[in-house]
Every structure is written in structure tokens, then in C-alpha cells.
């Protein structure tokens, strides 16, 4: 991509709707807007509305622009999860984690959508939704147990209504639809149950997988209460979104017969409002919604990746001013809603969290590998027991070699 070829696209939008510029100036999209409340310069709009699937939608009732405590809590969550990301990256670089999947740049998309979830809703993540995990009450050290290789999961998904991470690309979209169809049937069997919805998180790369297509077909056919939340961070590892899709991802929903909306994924206030609306839409029996959170992956796809091999540093520099934390901090300070004491205290809290996290990781011990054989099936299985005996004989062979050394 060469950002000197074409100027940034101009957007014509309502006064209360702002739009982000496309990341790829070679593919301007003048007819597509990303809903935005909190601009990169820290100014806040007081309302938000847009035409979605032929219907004029007012998102203003879902906005939290006048709740100072809530805005500070959103910033706190984003600040802590970024510090968590930094510490986890350092732990991997020091050999304490086998791998790490960074989220820097996507904090607003994750915290905003996660905070919109009701207790009865159920989230199906990929492997990068650390911010959503935080909003669901998952202990951050439990996430690192997975990346340290001491567990196959890390937490009980039933306790938090937050599923285990899914490393099989796009499989969670099918799981989310199946769960949503189950919620439908539970509601029919017992109308006293609070209406719930599921959320399928996936990236722009996973949107090209057949599982996503199939899950949207089923969701539309059965009017399932599910929200598809796509974090379009512009890169599926090394392939830009411009290669994967020739139309904006949010517009794909139209082909399945349900609403699709693109939101500025770096605007935590707008993301929360749009997700609240989408969840209410799904819970009320009106069917699925696709949200495309238009953001940017500021770091590597994983710590095994080198993004300098396939993208320009200029692209990262163009996204720096749109940083989700910086814009909310600017607003909080300019509106007199937070002072130095708040931000200094948050820094101290994050430092303590990082220290405790490191201590917890270093104290983790690997389980006996034989225990993994016992966890394959709920009951003993002859084939697995045979494989365990083979493994034990294999291990014993190394012990014999040591005696003769």
C-alpha cells in the first residue's frame, strides 16, 4: 500500500455521525461510514443515529456520554488490559510463555462490546479477546495458564458465560449460533427466563472462512439471537482486508437478510452503544446482527509474527492518533472528569497488577503429562490407556539411558 497515491476519502454523514478514514487509501469507500461518537481529537458528540438495513436507528439511548463514573471505568478497563498485554508480551519474550496473541489497538472494540453484555449473554471468543475476558470477570492469570501450556482451558466457561479460547479459526461462530438456538428453545420452554443472546467474536481473516458463512445462514434461517462481532483490524496475519473482501464486511449481512453496521472500533463509547442496541435487537426476537468494528492491529498477529515483513510503518503512524486510550483520556481531562490523581493511581494499580501477574505465572507448574491422557474421555478408554502405557514405556527408556551415562 502506498498512501501517497490517493487522498483520504471524504464522507458525507449526519452531524452526530463521524467516520474514520479507510486504512487503505488505494481503496477509498466514500459510501461507507463508521459510526463514531468520540473523535480522535477527544471531542464527544451528544447523540448518534444512522440508517441500518433501511431503518433509521437512534443509538442515543444506549450512549453513556453523561455518566462520568462509567466513562472512567471504561478507560480503566482499557488501560489495565493494555498493561496486561505489555506484561504478557514481555513474559513470552523471556521464555515464560510459549506464545502470546497481542491486542494493542483493539482495546476499545473489546472493552466496549464486553461491557455491553448482560449476565445471561454468552460470549464465544477467538484467542485474542483478553479485554472481553476482563469484562466477564475472568482472572487474567487464568488466561496465561493456557499460553504457558499448563492447561487446555484456564477457566470454567459456565461461571462467567465466557467460552474457552478457540484456536480453530472461525469455529466459534458455529458454536455461538448453536448456543443461541438453544437459548431460543429454553425461552420457549420457560418464558420466565431472562432473554439472552450469544456473541461470536472473529477477525476479518476469519470472515473468509466457510464456518462464518454457514453460521450466518443458520442464524438468519432460524432468527437466532446472536450478534456477530467482527474486529476488522485490517490484517489476517499477513493478508490485508482489501484482498479478502471487495465490499465492506458489514455489508455482507445484507446478503443473509439481517442488519450490518460498521462502528469505529477505536471509539469505546460508540462500540458499547452499538453493541447494546444489537444485543437488544437479538434478544427481542428480531434476529441476528453483524457488527464490524473498524480498528487496527498495532502489534504483531502473535509473538511468532513479524509485521514489518508485510506492512508499512507509515500505516501504523497514521493510526497512532486514533489510539482508543488517548482519545478518551483527552476527553476526560478536557471535560474535567479525571485529573492527574486518577491517572497516577491507575498507573500504580496497573504496576501492581503486572507484578502479581508475573508472580502468578512463575509459580505455575506443568501437570503430569499422564494426567492429560485421563482427561480425553470422561470414563476410562481402552485405546487411551494403551497409549498411556506406550508413553510410560517411552519415558522409562530415557531413564535407563541416564543410568548408563
Secondary structure, 3 states (H helix, E strand, C coil): CCCCCCCCCCCCCCCCCCCCCCCCHHHCCCCCCCECCECCCCCECCCCEEEECCEEEECHHHCCCCCHHHHHHHHHHHHHHHHHHHHHHHHHHCCCCCCCCCCCCCHHHHHHHHHHCCCCCEEECCCCCHHHHHHCCCCHHHHHHHHHCCCCCCCCHHHHCECCCCCCCCHHHHHHHHHHHHHHHHHHHCCCCCCCCEEEEEECCHHHCHHHHHHHHHHHHCCCCEEEEEEECCEECCEEHHHHCCCCHHHHHHHHCCEEEEEECCCHHHHHHHHHHHHHHHHHHHCCEEEEEECCCCCCCCCCCCHHHCCCHHHHHHHHCCCHHHHHHHHHHHCCCCCHHHHHHHHHHHHHHHHHHHHHHHCCCCCCHHHHHHCCCCCCCHHHHHHHHHHHHHHHHHHHHHHHC
